[in-house]
Amino acid sequence: MKKTTVALTLVAILFISLALGVHLINTAKANPISVPKVPTIQISYPLTSMGGYVNSTVEFSIYVNIFIESPAINSISFSLDGGSPVNLEDLKVTNYYDYGPDKIDFKTYKANIILEDLTEGNHTLVAYADDMSASKSFIVNSYYHLTALNVLSPNNQIYSSNLVPLTFGFTGEIENAHYYLYRGHETVSEKSLTGNVTLDNLPDGSYDLYLFVTTQYGQDSKAIHFYVIGLPIIVGATGLSAFLIAIGLLFYLKRRRKQAPLDSTLKPARD
């Protein structure tokens, strides 16, 4: 009986995982897709620097999108503040087929740049590849960033309610704070705040939250990934598990009775 119970439990867990997985996949498919321009070159800005300020050491990423049939790119180059170009040959390439509503085929080349010992003040980074260029300006203020932010909620987990608290701690007094909430590639909300709030009316899906807080001691930011899966989905999966376990137990009991029939030749003992 123990073996049968364990087997049924494993089957139930498998069905629950399958149900939740299918739900997440369907939710992801429902999200709009952000389709990049092709051909194009882009420079990603540091997450902690959306206000324009970075430390004296900072990392950028360069992305080059070209059509799948285009010749391969062997190098990407960059120039800082009008200096001599620097070639980057350690490129990562990813192919995409039938991407987005227009079903385009393209490939993306990525190169990372780490800039160190930057001087205080204004800087401009320019990237070049395949007769294309892109630039990004930024300000170095090395004392501006300070790790002071601690996000207590949400966490990297599944929430069964569409009301998710945004709770965080920090050092000092808030001078400026705002968050960006995305569901897949869709912007859900961008708001300024002065303290803890509740993220409400969240439909089922996968979310990315970016929180930025500035106090008199500097700026800090955090990124949190979490899921919202409505209670009916979880209850349905749990109900399915209970139903499968009940069917299994009934089958086991019925089979046990067939294997142990009553022997009519046996008589009760008498004193």
BAFI-626263 format. One record per residue (C-alpha): residue number from 1; x, y, z. Coordinates in steps of 0.5 Angstrom, whole numbers, plus 500, padded with zeros to 3 digits. Example, Ala and Ser with C-alpha at 12.3 -4.5 7.8 and 13.67 -1.06 7.14 Angstrom:
<pts>
<pt k="1" c1="525" c2="491" c3="516"/>
<pt k="2" c1="527" c2="498" c3="514"/>
</pts>
This chain:
<pts>
<pt k="1" c1="500" c2="500" c3="500"/>
<pt k="2" c1="506" c2="505" c3="502"/>
<pt k="3" c1="509" c2="504" c3="495"/>
<pt k="4" c1="502" c2="505" c3="491"/>
<pt k="5" c1="501" c2="511" c3="495"/>
<pt k="6" c1="508" c2="514" c3="494"/>
<pt k="7" c1="507" c2="513" c3="486"/>
<pt k="8" c1="500" c2="516" c3="486"/>
<pt k="9" c1="503" c2="522" c3="490"/>
<pt k="10" c1="509" c2="523" c3="485"/>
<pt k="11" c1="503" c2="522" c3="479"/>
<pt k="12" c1="499" c2="528" c3="483"/>
<pt k="13" c1="506" c2="532" c3="483"/>
<pt k="14" c1="507" c2="531" c3="476"/>
<pt k="15" c1="500" c2="533" c3="474"/>
<pt k="16" c1="501" c2="540" c3="478"/>
<pt k="17" c1="507" c2="542" c3="475"/>
<pt k="18" c1="505" c2="540" c3="468"/>
<pt k="19" c1="498" c2="545" c3="470"/>
<pt k="20" c1="502" c2="550" c3="473"/>
<pt k="21" c1="508" c2="550" c3="467"/>
<pt k="22" c1="502" c2="550" c3="462"/>
<pt k="23" c1="499" c2="556" c3="465"/>
<pt k="24" c1="506" c2="560" c3="465"/>
<pt k="25" c1="507" c2="558" c3="458"/>
<pt k="26" c1="500" c2="561" c3="456"/>
<pt k="27" c1="501" c2="567" c3="460"/>
<pt k="28" c1="508" c2="568" c3="457"/>
<pt k="29" c1="505" c2="567" c3="450"/>
<pt k="30" c1="500" c2="572" c3="451"/>
<pt k="31" c1="505" c2="578" c3="453"/>
<pt k="32" c1="507" c2="583" c3="447"/>
<pt k="33" c1="514" c2="582" c3="444"/>
<pt k="34" c1="519" c2="587" c3="444"/>
<pt k="35" c1="521" c2="587" c3="437"/>
<pt k="36" c1="528" c2="590" c3="436"/>
<pt k="37" c1="530" c2="594" c3="429"/>
<pt k="38" c1="534" c2="591" c3="424"/>
<pt k="39" c1="539" c2="592" c3="422"/>
<pt k="40" c1="541" c2="597" c3="428"/>
<pt k="41" c1="546" c2="598" c3="434"/>
<pt k="42" c1="545" c2="599" c3="441"/>
<pt k="43" c1="548" c2="601" c3="447"/>
<pt k="44" c1="545" c2="598" c3="454"/>
<pt k="45" c1="545" c2="603" c3="460"/>
<pt k="46" c1="547" c2="601" c3="467"/>
<pt k="47" c1="541" c2="599" c3="471"/>
<pt k="48" c1="544" c2="603" c3="477"/>
<pt k="49" c1="545" c2="609" c3="472"/>
<pt k="50" c1="538" c2="611" c3="470"/>
<pt k="51" c1="539" c2="618" c3="473"/>
<pt k="52" c1="545" c2="619" c3="469"/>
<pt k="53" c1="550" c2="618" c3="474"/>
<pt k="54" c1="555" c2="612" c3="475"/>
<pt k="55" c1="561" c2="610" c3="479"/>
<pt k="56" c1="568" c2="610" c3="476"/>
<pt k="57" c1="568" c2="603" c3="474"/>
<pt k="58" c1="562" c2="601" c3="470"/>
<pt k="59" c1="560" c2="596" c3="465"/>
<pt k="60" c1="556" c2="597" c3="458"/>
<pt k="61" c1="553" c2="592" c3="453"/>
<pt k="62" c1="553" c2="593" c3="446"/>
<pt k="63" c1="548" c2="589" c3="441"/>
<pt k="64" c1="548" c2="589" c3="434"/>
<pt k="65" c1="542" c2="586" c3="430"/>
<pt k="66" c1="543" c2="584" c3="423"/>
<pt k="67" c1="538" c2="580" c3="418"/>
<pt k="68" c1="540" c2="572" c3="419"/>
<pt k="69" c1="543" c2="572" c3="411"/>
<pt k="70" c1="547" c2="578" c3="413"/>
<pt k="71" c1="555" c2="577" c3="413"/>
<pt k="72" c1="558" c2="575" c3="420"/>
<pt k="73" c1="561" c2="581" c3="424"/>
<pt k="74" c1="568" c2="579" c3="426"/>
<pt k="75" c1="569" c2="585" c3="431"/>
<pt k="76" c1="565" c2="591" c3="434"/>
<pt k="77" c1="569" c2="597" c3="436"/>
<pt k="78" c1="568" c2="603" c3="441"/>
<pt k="79" c1="571" c2="610" c3="443"/>
<pt k="80" c1="571" c2="613" c3="449"/>
<pt k="81" c1="570" c2="621" c3="449"/>
<pt k="82" c1="573" c2="621" c3="442"/>
<pt k="83" c1="579" c2="617" c3="443"/>
<pt k="84" c1="582" c2="612" c3="439"/>
<pt k="85" c1="577" c2="606" c3="437"/>
<pt k="86" c1="578" c2="599" c3="441"/>
<pt k="87" c1="576" c2="593" c3="438"/>
<pt k="88" c1="572" c2="587" c3="441"/>
<pt k="89" c1="573" c2="581" c3="438"/>
<pt k="90" c1="570" c2="576" c3="444"/>
<pt k="91" c1="562" c2="576" c3="441"/>
<pt k="92" c1="556" c2="572" c3="443"/>
<pt k="93" c1="551" c2="571" c3="437"/>
<pt k="94" c1="544" c2="569" c3="438"/>
<pt k="95" c1="540" c2="567" c3="432"/>
<pt k="96" c1="532" c2="568" c3="432"/>
<pt k="97" c1="527" c2="566" c3="427"/>
<pt k="98" c1="520" c2="568" c3="426"/>
<pt k="99" c1="521" c2="573" c3="431"/>
<pt k="100" c1="515" c2="577" c3="433"/>
<pt k="101" c1="509" c2="579" c3="429"/>
<pt k="102" c1="512" c2="580" c3="423"/>
<pt k="103" c1="516" c2="573" c3="423"/>
<pt k="104" c1="523" c2="576" c3="422"/>
<pt k="105" c1="529" c2="572" c3="422"/>
<pt k="106" c1="535" c2="576" c3="425"/>
<pt k="107" c1="542" c2="575" c3="429"/>
<pt k="108" c1="544" c2="579" c3="435"/>
<pt k="109" c1="551" c2="580" c3="436"/>
<pt k="110" c1="553" c2="582" c3="444"/>
<pt k="111" c1="560" c2="585" c3="447"/>
<pt k="112" c1="561" c2="587" c3="454"/>
<pt k="113" c1="565" c2="593" c3="456"/>
<pt k="114" c1="568" c2="595" c3="462"/>
<pt k="115" c1="571" c2="602" c3="463"/>
<pt k="116" c1="575" c2="603" c3="469"/>
<pt k="117" c1="578" c2="609" c3="473"/>
<pt k="118" c1="573" c2="614" c3="470"/>
<pt k="119" c1="574" c2="621" c3="471"/>
<pt k="120" c1="569" c2="625" c3="475"/>
<pt k="121" c1="564" c2="629" c3="470"/>
<pt k="122" c1="561" c2="628" c3="463"/>
<pt k="123" c1="563" c2="622" c3="458"/>
<pt k="124" c1="561" c2="619" c3="451"/>
<pt k="125" c1="561" c2="612" c3="449"/>
<pt k="126" c1="560" c2="611" c3="441"/>
<pt k="127" c1="560" c2="604" c3="439"/>
<pt k="128" c1="561" c2="602" c3="431"/>
<pt k="129" c1="559" c2="596" c3="427"/>
<pt k="130" c1="558" c2="594" c3="420"/>
<pt k="131" c1="557" c2="602" c3="418"/>
<pt k="132" c1="553" c2="603" c3="424"/>
<pt k="133" c1="554" c2="607" c3="430"/>
<pt k="134" c1="551" c2="609" c3="437"/>
<pt k="135" c1="552" c2="613" c3="442"/>
<pt k="136" c1="551" c2="614" c3="450"/>
<pt k="137" c1="552" c2="620" c3="454"/>
<pt k="138" c1="553" c2="619" c3="462"/>
<pt k="139" c1="556" c2="622" c3="468"/>
<pt k="140" c1="561" c2="620" c3="473"/>
<pt k="141" c1="559" c2="622" c3="480"/>
<pt k="142" c1="563" c2="616" c3="484"/>
<pt k="143" c1="560" c2="618" c3="491"/>
<pt k="144" c1="553" c2="618" c3="488"/>
<pt k="145" c1="552" c2="611" c3="489"/>
<pt k="146" c1="551" c2="608" c3="496"/>
<pt k="147" c1="548" c2="601" c3="497"/>
<pt k="148" c1="543" c2="602" c3="502"/>
<pt k="149" c1="537" c2="599" c3="499"/>
<pt k="150" c1="534" c2="593" c3="502"/>
<pt k="151" c1="527" c2="590" c3="499"/>
<pt k="152" c1="523" c2="586" c3="503"/>
<pt k="153" c1="517" c2="585" c3="499"/>
<pt k="154" c1="516" c2="582" c3="493"/>
<pt k="155" c1="521" c2="576" c3="493"/>
<pt k="156" c1="523" c2="571" c3="488"/>
<pt k="157" c1="517" c2="567" c3="489"/>
<pt k="158" c1="509" c2="566" c3="486"/>
<pt k="159" c1="504" c2="570" c3="489"/>
<pt k="160" c1="497" c2="567" c3="489"/>
<pt k="161" c1="494" c2="574" c3="490"/>
<pt k="162" c1="494" c2="580" c3="485"/>
<pt k="163" c1="495" c2="585" c3="491"/>
<pt k="164" c1="503" c2="584" c3="492"/>
<pt k="165" c1="506" c2="589" c3="497"/>
<pt k="166" c1="512" c2="593" c3="495"/>
<pt k="167" c1="516" c2="594" c3="502"/>
<pt k="168" c1="523" c2="596" c3="503"/>
<pt k="169" c1="528" c2="599" c3="507"/>
<pt k="170" c1="533" c2="604" c3="506"/>
<pt k="171" c1="539" c2="609" c3="510"/>
<pt k="172" c1="537" c2="616" c3="510"/>
<pt k="173" c1="531" c2="620" c3="508"/>
<pt k="174" c1="528" c2="619" c3="501"/>
<pt k="175" c1="530" c2="625" c3="496"/>
<pt k="176" c1="527" c2="621" c3="490"/>
<pt k="177" c1="524" c2="614" c3="489"/>
<pt k="178" c1="521" c2="611" c3="483"/>
<pt k="179" c1="519" c2="604" c3="481"/>
<pt k="180" c1="518" c2="601" c3="474"/>
<pt k="181" c1="514" c2="594" c3="473"/>
<pt k="182" c1="514" c2="590" c3="467"/>
<pt k="183" c1="510" c2="584" c3="465"/>
<pt k="184" c1="514" c2="580" c3="460"/>
<pt k="185" c1="516" c2="586" c3="455"/>
<pt k="186" c1="510" c2="590" c3="457"/>
<pt k="187" c1="510" c2="596" c3="462"/>
<pt k="188" c1="505" c2="595" c3="467"/>
<pt k="189" c1="507" c2="602" c3="471"/>
<pt k="190" c1="512" c2="607" c3="472"/>
<pt k="191" c1="511" c2="611" c3="479"/>
<pt k="192" c1="514" c2="616" c3="484"/>
<pt k="193" c1="513" c2="614" c3="491"/>
<pt k="194" c1="515" c2="616" c3="498"/>
<pt k="195" c1="515" c2="609" c3="502"/>
<pt k="196" c1="511" c2="603" c3="502"/>
<pt k="197" c1="506" c2="601" c3="497"/>
<pt k="198" c1="501" c2="596" c3="494"/>
<pt k="199" c1="502" c2="593" c3="487"/>
<pt k="200" c1="495" c2="592" c3="485"/>
<pt k="201" c1="490" c2="589" c3="480"/>
<pt k="202" c1="496" c2="585" c3="477"/>
<pt k="203" c1="494" c2="580" c3="472"/>
<pt k="204" c1="497" c2="573" c3="472"/>
<pt k="205" c1="504" c2="573" c3="469"/>
<pt k="206" c1="511" c2="574" c3="470"/>
<pt k="207" c1="514" c2="580" c3="473"/>
<pt k="208" c1="520" c2="584" c3="473"/>
<pt k="209" c1="520" c2="590" c3="478"/>
<pt k="210" c1="526" c2="595" c3="478"/>
<pt k="211" c1="526" c2="600" c3="484"/>
<pt k="212" c1="531" c2="606" c3="485"/>
<pt k="213" c1="531" c2="610" c3="491"/>
<pt k="214" c1="536" c2="616" c3="492"/>
<pt k="215" c1="537" c2="619" c3="499"/>
<pt k="216" c1="542" c2="624" c3="502"/>
<pt k="217" c1="547" c2="619" c3="502"/>
<pt k="218" c1="546" c2="617" c3="495"/>
<pt k="219" c1="542" c2="612" c3="490"/>
<pt k="220" c1="541" c2="605" c3="490"/>
<pt k="221" c1="537" c2="600" c3="486"/>
<pt k="222" c1="534" c2="593" c3="486"/>
<pt k="223" c1="531" c2="588" c3="481"/>
<pt k="224" c1="526" c2="583" c3="483"/>
<pt k="225" c1="523" c2="578" c3="479"/>
<pt k="226" c1="516" c2="574" c3="481"/>
<pt k="227" c1="510" c2="571" c3="479"/>
<pt k="228" c1="503" c2="572" c3="480"/>
<pt k="229" c1="498" c2="566" c3="479"/>
<pt k="230" c1="491" c2="566" c3="481"/>
<pt k="231" c1="488" c2="562" c3="487"/>
<pt k="232" c1="483" c2="559" c3="482"/>
<pt k="233" c1="489" c2="556" c3="478"/>
<pt k="234" c1="492" c2="553" c3="484"/>
<pt k="235" c1="486" c2="551" c3="487"/>
<pt k="236" c1="484" c2="547" c3="481"/>
<pt k="237" c1="491" c2="544" c3="481"/>
<pt k="238" c1="490" c2="542" c3="488"/>
<pt k="239" c1="483" c2="539" c3="486"/>
<pt k="240" c1="486" c2="535" c3="481"/>
<pt k="241" c1="491" c2="532" c3="485"/>
<pt k="242" c1="486" c2="530" c3="490"/>
<pt k="243" c1="482" c2="527" c3="485"/>
<pt k="244" c1="487" c2="523" c3="482"/>
<pt k="245" c1="489" c2="520" c3="489"/>
<pt k="246" c1="482" c2="519" c3="491"/>
<pt k="247" c1="482" c2="515" c3="484"/>
<pt k="248" c1="488" c2="511" c3="486"/>
<pt k="249" c1="486" c2="509" c3="493"/>
<pt k="250" c1="479" c2="507" c3="490"/>
<pt k="251" c1="483" c2="502" c3="485"/>
<pt k="252" c1="488" c2="500" c3="490"/>
<pt k="253" c1="482" c2="498" c3="495"/>
<pt k="254" c1="478" c2="494" c3="490"/>
<pt k="255" c1="484" c2="490" c3="487"/>
<pt k="256" c1="486" c2="488" c3="495"/>
<pt k="257" c1="479" c2="486" c3="496"/>
<pt k="258" c1="479" c2="481" c3="489"/>
<pt k="259" c1="486" c2="479" c3="492"/>
<pt k="260" c1="483" c2="477" c3="499"/>
<pt k="261" c1="476" c2="473" c3="498"/>
<pt k="262" c1="472" c2="470" c3="504"/>
<pt k="263" c1="474" c2="463" c3="504"/>
<pt k="264" c1="467" c2="460" c3="506"/>
<pt k="265" c1="470" c2="453" c3="508"/>
<pt k="266" c1="472" c2="457" c3="515"/>
<pt k="267" c1="468" c2="456" c3="521"/>
<pt k="268" c1="468" c2="460" c3="527"/>
<pt k="269" c1="471" c2="457" c3="533"/>
<pt k="270" c1="467" c2="455" c3="539"/>
<pt k="271" c1="468" c2="454" c3="546"/>
</pts>
